[in-house]
Amino acid sequence: MLASPELDLTLAAEIRDLIEQCVRGELGVSDLDRRLSIYVRRIGSAMDDAEARRLYGRARMLGSERGYGHRTEDDVRNQLRLLLADVDATQDSRARTR
């Protein structure tokens, strides 16, 4: 029997996948925020996973700002897109210095 590919996902990859779904319009911002809420304990214990904590924290903050009416759905999606690009750039930079 083959193992599910989802079992191999890291915490950061799981969170990134949800954010990418929101950026593509497959999830609304409120849906993203609800789905991310189940990760609160895992994030709390993932002190060594800076990428997961960064993705989670920024996405939850943007979801909260949307909930309070400080941002639009499109604005949050644009900010999430920028977040993903910034995380990718950071990873590329780290890979080059190794």
Residue pairs with C-beta under 8 A, 6 or more apart in sequence:
9 17
10 49
10 52
11 39
11 42
11 43
11 46
11 49
11 52
12 49
12 51
12 52
12 55
14 39
15 36
15 39
15 52
15 55
15 56
15 59
16 55
16 84
16 87
18 27
18 32
18 35
18 36
18 59
19 32
19 55
19 59
19 80
19 83
19 84
20 84
21 27
21 32
22 28
22 29
22 31
22 32
22 59
22 76
22 77
22 80
23 77
23 80
23 81
23 84
25 77
27 35
28 73
29 62
29 63
29 66
29 73
29 76
29 77
30 63
30 66
30 67
32 59
32 63
33 59
33 60
33 63
33 64
33 66
33 67
36 56
36 59
36 60
36 63
37 60
39 56
43 52
43 53
43 56
43 57
46 52
46 53
47 53
51 87
51 91
54 83
54 87
55 83
55 87
58 79
58 80
58 83
59 80
59 83
62 71
62 76
62 79
62 80
63 76
65 71
65 76
66 72
66 73
66 75
66 76
71 79
